Amino acid sequence: MTPFSAAAILTAAGFALAACEPALPKGVDADRLEAAVSGAIGDPNTCVLIGRPGSGQIVWRYNTHLTCGRGLPVCDKPGGRTVGDLLKTVAADGRPRATSCGIPGDVSRGVGWAAGPVPGRQLVYAAVMEGPRALPGRIMSEEIEGAFKDAGL
């Protein structure tokens, strides 16, 4: 195989994979949504995922895979989870959630969780904030849902 044909195959595979990726609904601008979420709850330690009900397949992410992949205290029971775990849970049952707590061993930091259906859409969301300025889960829910509305979601 020549280098040209290998590059062509890899490029075609990349386009094929990109075409299969889920996306936000038509008419929803990802940049506008990012700006709205950033203005509402943006922080380096914040992650928001939007996914499909049932499967939890992610259609949009605010922040990095590293930030979104961190395990943090659940708050309403012992143990930890990632925001992706919470998205799968809310995708399965459709129930809203809003919890918050302090970080064990570091009373200066907290964690807030918010999740539920995206109002007016066949989508669900899950979000987490961690740090000294983490919002309570209920406030996060209100702020995120307002940002979704502001962005046309």
Secondary structure by P-SEA (a helix, b strand, c coil): ccaaaaaaaaaaaaaaaaaacccccccccaaaaaaaaaaccccccbbbbbbbccccccccccccccccccccccccccccccaaaaaaaaaaccbbbbbccccccccccbbbbbbcccccccccccccccccccccaaaaaaaaaaaaaaacc
